């Protein structure tokens, strides 16, 4: 009997587990189990991203997933548990304590000692651990006993101890898009095993749109509402469960606004509100005010911040501002909510439309002067300290209106989905009549700037890696070896491309590594591909990075040019040959190139291929010398070697080299390159044509290449057709005499930044 009881227990446990899984909520049942099932967060787990590669290669380091509820933090941890060969332990910080941490550490040590197996410790809601609990975890993360994975809805830079953050890669998850939520809903409705695929559920398009809209980027909220709608709607006589708008509205009645009164969203929202007031955008000010009140923010806190702004940013430009806000505060105290919202809105609108001046800041200049005289030191400038500027870069890119003429600059204040939305319509009565034209002019300027891209919100930093000092030192040494003019070109390209830490980058012509190593430095959580023509170049490039983590190394692709070209027979297009890049469709966020478009047929076809491999809205940034406008060698030759007629023939023959329509290198000019970009669908946002002068020492290899008469394309062989044998020899000797000379080489360069269609 004891044996029978002992063997039966696992059966009962398994039956219980199966029943629990079957009875689990829809959101739990539909949780993705593999990366291929995971929806959204392309910036961290899309094809080619560092995290995806690390999961697939089972080479994880410590991680922290940070983001709002329902975006996939715990799901990613579960996927790692299903994928890794390491032992996986999961604890929840709400329920666990130091004893649970010790138990997990003992189990990890036992696994390593007995089986040589690594252990991954996943801590959900890690911000709920206090400092002592986090300190108890730190030594075991530091010595490698466990690989730590944390999930949190709170900013880890303030809720997780700094030593733990500094040893982890931080990945920020964003609210899911409407397309992502639609995919999740359709999957739940059609999955016969975990969803409602075995039921005849029909949901009206407007009902599904409503559920997706109100879910607000939260997959769990969407699935919970869908489950409630399906489970509470009886089937009709035909067995159809029909979900219309009425059912959808009952299932998800109120939008869940993400808001925490002491966390990131609280500070970020009040910051957006204050900056909108300072920036004189009444529409954005009303939006952020409404969000705070809707989410339950204390109105007295909002009034306190407006009272500060009335002096700090309006000041003497409108001395009545402080009186209006004070009166509205007192009126609110007498009236309360909900009618007190009128007074909140009136104070906000007054401040947003008031003229701005920060002249009261002179007080702080006076105070700092006193401090300087007393201590004898120059005090630092006043700064609004960024809470996590070095991590996610929040606050970076904000343009301070007081630095501009009239104390105003076109800048995006509303969220992306509400750009151009107008809430406030000033009347033509009293004080509003004076500000109506001003508000309307600013709106027009704001809209125009946004359409041109100059007032768009800067890209957000979504990932973070702990410093790798050895790799960083190596990268700095490598990046510092290039000449000054090449460094300027490189830096300008990356300024245009705005490469983010999680981006996938392709260096289209990586032989020198000029752009490759900077891309590796700037995209540590993304990935870099380097394209070279010669396998020897690939080998040379690969020898440069012994100190780099294998996951960070650029992937070098070496295929000779001839293998990129597919014959016209395969395309059934006569006389045309196409470049075909060996990459997945829409893979890259950024493609960079330096002098990749040497000949006309290649640059036309290669530009089309770049459009194919770039993501929608991705950036193609390149620098290209224009051979037709290149340096004329005759500028360095001694004039006295040739008589007048011979010199004229030489100059004419040389000029013909640069205007030869049959030569693919010189058959195109700047306008042709721009036309090819337009034909491929690119939107040219940056187009800079400049003449560069670079000091060059003419080497022996240069003069031998120019004077090689056995090469019909050499300089001497081509111009010799216009010269006599005696004149040709004189030209050869003159060119050979240039060896070792330091000259100023002139070239025309195009630097361009284009947005993919």
Beta strands, then each sheet from edge to edge (+ up, - down):
strand 1: 63-66
strand 2: 87-92
strand 3: 119-124
strand 4: 147-152
strand 5: 169-172
strand 6: 200-203
strand 7: 240-243
strand 8: 463-464
strand 9: 504-507
strand 10: 527-532
strand 11: 555-558
strand 12: 565-566
strand 13: 578-579
strand 14: 588-594
strand 15: 614-625
strand 16: 683-697
strand 17: 742-755
sheet 1: 2+ 3+ 4+ 1+ 5+ 8-
sheet 2: 6+ 7+
sheet 3: 11+ 10+ 9+ 14+ 15+ 17- 16+
sheet 4: 12+ 13-
end
